Amino acid sequence: MTYVITRSCCNDASCVPVCPVNCIHPTPDEPDYGTAEMLYIDPDGCIECGACVDACPVSAIYADYELEGDAVRFEEINARYFSDPAHTGYDETPPNPERRDFSGFEGTLRVAVVGTGPAAFYAVEELTTQRGLTVEVDMFERLPTPYGLVRYGIAPDHQDTKAVGDAFATLLRKQNVRLFLNTEVGASVTHDQLAERYHAVVYAVGAMHDRRLGIEGEDLPGSHSATSFVAWYNGHPDYAHLDFDLSSERVVVLGNGNVALDVARVLTQDPEALARTDIADHALEALRASKVREVVVVGRRGAAQAAFTSPELLGLRGAEGVRVVVAADEVADVATTDVAAETKVELLQEIAEGADGAGTSGGSGERDVLLRFLASPTALLGDDHVEAVRLERNDLVEAEGIVRAVGSGETEDLACGLVLRSVGYRGAPVAGLPFDEERAVVPNTDGRVLDGDEAVPGVYVTGWIKRGPSGVVGTNKACARESVGALFDDLMAGRLGEPSGDDVAELLEDSVDVGGWRALDDHERRQGREQGRPRVKVVDVAAMLSTARASA
């Protein structure tokens, strides 16, 4: 028997330090950690102790004999990772992080953390778990709800992945952590006011804006960012009012990362399966009335370079009522030396072959997801609404080890009534901080905010606003450790100023505290139990505030 990591792996590496034989890789200290699709357990090294099972925050680890359906494939996926010579010869001694010495600091370290998504909570975890250091942390969030990406970004049918929020909830029970919801830094309170009251301010505000395609017709009605669609079906109050036209039979998703597969799966999955999740009620109603029968997911490069991961492809293939379609000629004779890409290509080839030879997988689905490769959009067509996407066929050209898609000049017009652009996220400027417009991040070194070449004393970033939109939920843990480590180094070097001693709460009469959030959380969960769902989300800010303040 061996243990196996499966689809819902969040990559936060909580399992790594508890493994007594260091058989889980890549670890946060290894080069490919930031780009790995997931973590993997070496079947030859596993001693079947089960410590990793207890440590995993999203219940992604199973004994091999417990695997069923498509999850069986993960036994092979885990083993294949270690078939690459680059992933062998690891030290069997588990990582043992060096303890910091805070004996030179007397008093209480006061830190403000702006944001309440995964990056913010991992920073709070790092701040509040140091021996020999007394810390007080205040968290600030513009919305009346915490958890950011976990609440508003993860697909509703991935409840196992959302379980990472339970670990964050434990941090909110700490006496030295305060929560200020309905508080926008830059409006409710300024950066300067925070800087006066804390030794350090850590910004973990994410990157929720979408990247542009820069093509003709991009702003036609019927053309939306996948970012807004995801926020809409997840009940984000800024997007709950949007209207997506689901009256046509075909939707085109431009881009083929994991978000694109999430969008395709939500659009095509049996709505009654989604009715068992925490999807927003307005989205569920719209999906029940949807006329969509086909979603075409378009990637500009080839199958081996597809941005989605094998776990997400398996998740799409296993969705209720969905038939996945791949053209055999687009995945035939694809060569790659990368083990993750090799697995992905094999899965696509299996789908292309299909049990019935028709290039499909997923049984007798009522709706199709067609995965297309080597095509780029050059224009969205229509007079007053999107009617088609013009696609140019691409050829792959390799130069200096980099594979690029180059247009061939051959085009086709693909009719559709809705286009969702899924070509990446982009950060937005933060009031009071410098900003790199080209990279769409706050300029920094190891998390220290830079103004020109100089570090801004006591100001740090973590998460996507620090490094750009890369990685998954758990990738933010190592990122936060680096940023908070820089903060600790500055503390012990005497580079942090002394806070004024004034309590920020005196400035924030309209904020919602953790008690208010628990009242709203209890309300949503109670409504959910009545319908057999995890929760029924409140999506209107006024209603959120009314429910939260009813407990006061």
N, C-alpha and C positions, 0 to 999 in steps of 0.2 A: 504494500500500500504506500502511496505517497499523497501529499497534499497538492492541490492545484489552485492557482489563481484564475478567476473567471472574469466575465465581461464587466462587472460593476467596479473593478479595481479603480480606486481614486488616486493612486500614486502618491499618497501622503507618507508612505514608508513607515507607518506605525509598526508594521510587522517586522521590519529589518532588525531593530535592536533586540527584539525578544527571541530571535532565532539563535539557538545555542551553537549552531554549526555554520552560520553565515552562508546559507544556501539560497537566499532571496536576493535577486539582482534585477536591474542595476540599483545600487544604493545611491543616496543623494551625493555621495562623494565620488562617484564614478562618472566618467566622461559622457556616457550616453543617457544619463538619467533624465536630462531635460528634454530629450527627443524620443524616448522610448514610448511605445503605445501603452504599455502597462508594466507592472512588475511580474517577475517569473520565479517559480520555485524549481530548483535543480532536482530532478527526480533521483539522480544518483547520490545527492548529498543529503536529501531529506531523511531525518531519523524518526518521522511520524510522531513528534511530541505534541503537536497541536497548539503550541503556544501562539503561532501566527493567527490561528482561527479566532482566539479570544481577543487578540489585539486589533484585528481588522475592524475599522469603524463602519464599513458598508457591507459586511457579511459576504465578501467576494471569494472566500477561500473554502474549498470543500475537499473531503477525502475523495480519491479517484473513484471509489465504488458508489459515491453519492451522485455522480454526474449523470444527467439525463438529457435526452434530445441533443440540440446543437451544443450544449455545454460540454458534451463528451469531447468535442474538438479541442477544447482548451488543454487537455492532457498533452496532446501533440504539440500545441502552440507553445506551452511551457517548455517541453523537452527540446523543441527545435531551436529555441533561443540559445541554448547551451551547446548546440551542434556547431555554432560559429566559433572558430578558434579564438576570435577576439573576446569571447565570453566564457573563457575557461581559465583555470589556474588561479581562481580567487583564493585568498587567505580564508581558512576555516574559522579564524577567530572573529567573532562578531565585533562590529564597531563599538568603541568605548570612548565617547566624546570626553574631552578633557574638561574638568570642572573649572569654572572661573573663580577667581579670588576677588571677592568684593570687600575684603577687610579694610581697605583704605577709604571706603565711603561710609559716612555716618549719616543717618537720617532716612528719609523715605523718598524714593525715586517716583516722581509724578510724571505720567506720560498720557498724552491725548492721542487717541487713534481715530482717524477720520475714515469712516466706512465701516460696514458690518458684514461684508462678504467673507469668503474663505480666507483671503489674504489678510484681512483685518484680524480675524479670530486666530489664525496661526501666529500672528504677531503677538496677540494677547497671551496665547498659550506660552510662547517663548519668554515673554516678559514676566509672567507670574509663576514660573516653575523653576526659578533659580534659587538654589540654596544660599543662604547667607545674605540675601538682599530683600529688603522690604520695599514693595512696589504698590502704587495705587494707579489704576488705569481707568480713564473715562473714554467711552466709545461714543461717537457722534454719527448720526444717520439722518439724511434728509427725509426719508419716508417714515411712516409710523410703524414699519415692520423691519426687522433685521434679516440677515442671512443673504442678501444680495443674490448672487448667481445661483445659490442653492434653491432659493424660493422662486426666482424669476427667470432662470436660465436653463436649468436641467429639465429635460422633457418630462412631462407628467407621468408617462408610463415607465420611467426609470426611478421608481420609488426606492429601490435598493441604494442607488447612488445618492439620493436625497437624504438617506439616513445619516450621512456625515453631519447633518445639522444637529443631530442628537448630541454629538460630542461637543459642538459649539455651545449648546444649551447648558451644558455642565459648567462652562466658564462663566456664564451669566449668574450662576448661583454663588460665585465667590464673593465674599464680603468686600474684597478690595477692587471689585470691578463694577463700575456704574455705567448705565446705559442712558443716553439722551437721544431719543427718537424724535421725529418731526422737527429736526434741528439741522438747518443747512449752514454749513461752514462757508462764509462769504456773504451770508445774509443774516441769519439769526445771530451769528457770532463771527467775528473776523479772524483771519489768521493771526494778526498781531495780538488780539485779545487772548488767543490760545497760547501764543509764544510767551506772553507775560506770565501766565499762570502755571506753566508746566516746564519741567526740565527739557522735555522733548516732545515734538509733534510728529506722528507717523501718519502719512497719507496712504490709504489703501482704497482708492476710489474707483479702480477698475478702468475699463475702456469700453463703454457701452454704445458709442457711435459707430456707424457703419462706414466702410470704405466705399468709394465711388468707382463705377466702371469707366466713366468718362466717354460714353458713346452716345450717339444720336438717339433721341427718344427715351432716354433714361428716366425722365421726369413725367412721362405720360401717365395718366390715371391707369391703374392696373399694374404699375411697376412699383414694387415695395422692397425694402430691405428685409432680409430674413431676420435680422435683429428685431425689427418691429413686430414681425409675425410671431416670433418666439415669445416676446414680451406680452403680446396680445393674448395668446392662448394660455400663458402662465398667469394672467391676471394682474400684470403690472399696472398700477393706476394711471401712469402717464400714457398708456397705450390701450386701455380698455375701451375707449370710445371709437377706435378705428374700425373701419369697415373693409373687409376683404371680399372681393367678388368671386364667389365659388360657384357661379352659374354656368361656367364653361367646362367642357369635359377634360381639357388638358391644361396643366400648370407646368411651367418650366422653372426649374431652380438652377441658377447660374452659380457654379462653384460646387465642389464635391468633398467638402470637409465633413466632420461629424455633425455639425449644425445642419448642413444640407440634408443629411440622412435623417436627422430628427424631424425636420420639416416635412420631408417626403413621407415618413412613417406616420406622422400625425394626420396628414392629409388623406392618406389611403387606408389607414387602419379602421377596423370595425368601430364605429362610434360607441357601441355598447361596451367594448373593451376599455375605451377611454373613460367611460362613465364610472368606472371603478377607481379612477385616479383623482387627483386634485386639480384637474384641468378647470379653467375658469368656465362658469356656467354659460356665459355668452358665447364662448368658443365652441362648447359642446353643442349648443343649440344650432349654431351655424354649420357645424360639421355634419350634424344629423340631416340638415337640409341640402347639403352639398351635392352638386352634380358632377364633381370631379371624378373621373375614372382613370386618368393616367397622369402621373407626374414624371417628367423627364428631367433627370439630374445630369447636368453638362459639366464636364471637366476639360480644361484646355490641354492637359498633358495625357499621357498614356496610363494604362491600368497599373503599372508598377509604381507610377508617381502619384497615384490618387491620394488625396489628402485625408480621406476617411481611414479609420483603423479597421483591422480585421474583427475585433470585438463588436464594433458598431455595425459592420456588414452582417455579422451573424445575428445581431439583434434585429436588423431590418428583415432578414430572411425568415425569422421566426415570428414576425408580427402577425396577428390575427387578420385574416381576410386580405393579405397582401401577397401579390405575385411579383417577384423580382425578375426582371428581364435584362439580359445582356446579349449583345450581338457577338456571335462566335468569332467573326473576323476581327473584332476590336481587342480580343484578349488572346488570340492564337499566337504562338511563337514569341511570347514576351519573355525576354531574358533579363534576369536580375541576380545580383550576388548578395543582396540584402535579405536576411532571413525573414524580417517582418513583411517586406514587399513580396517575397516568395510565397508566403502563406496567403496574402491578399490575392495574388494572381491565381493561385490554385483554387481559391474559393470562387473567384469570378469565372474561371474556366468550368468549374463544376456547374455553376448556375447556367452558363452558356450552353453546356451540353444538355442539361435538363433531363429529367426522368423520361419525358416524352419527346425528347429531341427538338423541342421548340425553343430552346434557349431561355427557359424559365425555371424558377425555383420558388417553392413556397406553397405548392398545392393549388387548389382551385380557387384562388383569390378573386374577389369581385373587382379589385382595383389593381392596376399595374404601376410599378416603379421601374422605369427604364433608365439604366445607367449607361451613359454615353461618354466616350472619351475622344481626345484629339479634336476638339471643336471649341472655338471661341466666339462669343457674341460680338458682332460689329455694329449692330443697330437694333433698336426696338421699333417695330413698325405699327402704324395705326394713325388715324386722323385725330380722334378725341379720346381714344382708349387703346390700350395695347391689343393688337390683333395677331402679331407674330414676332418671332425673334429671328433675325438674320444671323446664321452661323457660318463661320469659315472653317473649313477643314484644315487641321494642322499636321505638320510633319515634325518629328522629333529630331533635333540636331544636338549632338554632344560636342562640347568644346571645353578643354581643360577640366574634364571630369564633371561638368555641369550639364544637365540635360535641359534643353529649352524647347518650347513649342514655337514653331515658325509657321506663319500662315502660308497656305498653298495657293491662295487666290480662288479656290473652288468654294462656292457658297450655296446655301440652301435656306429657304424661309420656312420656319417651323411654326405653324399656326397654334395660338394659345390665347387664353383670356386673362391670364394672371402670370406675372413674372416675379420671382422672389430672388433678389440678389444676395448671394451668400459668399462674398469674396473677402471676408475678414472684418474685424473690429478695429476701431480707432479710438485712442484716448482724446480727451478734451482738456483745454487749459484749466488749471486750478488757480482760483483767485489768490493772489499774493505770492505765487511761485513762478519761477522761470519755466519756459516750455519750449521743447524742441518740436517745431511744426513739421519738420520732415519725417521724423520717427514717431511723432505723436505720443511722446512720453515726457515726463519731467526729467531733465538731464541729471544724471547721478553717477556716482562711483560707489559700488557695493552698497547702494541704498542711501548714501549721503547725497542730499540735494546739492547741485552745483549751480552757482551763479558765475558764468564764465568758467574760469579755472579754479575758483575758490569754493570750498564747501560752505554752505550756509549753516552756521552753528545751530545744533539742536533740531534740525528738520530732516526728515527721512521719508522715503517712499518704499513701498513693497507691492508685489502683485503686478498686474498688467500695466499700471501707470508707470511702473519702474522699468519693466523689461519688454513691454509690448505684449500683444495678445497671443501668448504661446503656452503650451502645456494644458493640463487639466486641473481639476480642483486641487488635488493633493500636491501638485508641483509648487503651489504657493507656500507649502510648508518649508521647504528648503530655502526658498526665496526670502521668506520672513526671517528665518534663522540668520541668514547673512545680514539682512538690514538691522535686525535687533542686535546682532553681534557687533556691528559697527557702532551702534548706539552705546553699547556697554563699553566698548573700547574708548569712546569719547568721554564717557562718564568717568572712567578710571584715570584718564589722561587730564581731567580737569577742563575739558573743552565745552562743557555744558553750563549755561547760566543758571542762576538761582531763581526759582519761581517767586512771584510776589506774595503768595499765600492767600490771595483772594479766591473764593470759590466761584467757578464758572456758573454754577446753578443759579446764582443771583441774577444772571443776565438772561436766563432762559425760562421765562414764565410759561411758555406754550409747549414746552417739551413733554414727551411721554417717557416715563421711566420703565424699568423692567416689570413692575407690577401691572402697568397698563398694557404692556405687550402680552403678559401672561393672560390677562383678561380677554384680549382679542384672540390669542392662540386657543384658549379654552373654548371660546365661542365657536371658532371655526371647526375645531375638532368635534365639538358636540353636534354641530350641524352635519358634519361628515358621518358620524356614527349613525345618525338617523337614516342616512342614505346608503350606508355600506361603503363609504369612501374615507380616505385618510383625513380629509378636511374639505370644507367648502369655503373657498377664499372670499373674503370681503375685498372688493376691488375699487371702492370709492373712498377717497381720503377722508371726507367728512364722516362717512359711516364708520371708518376705522377709528377715527378720533372719538366719536360718540361712544363706541363700544369700549374702547380702552379707558376712557375717563369715567365710565359708569361705575368702575370699581373703586374710584377714589373716595 
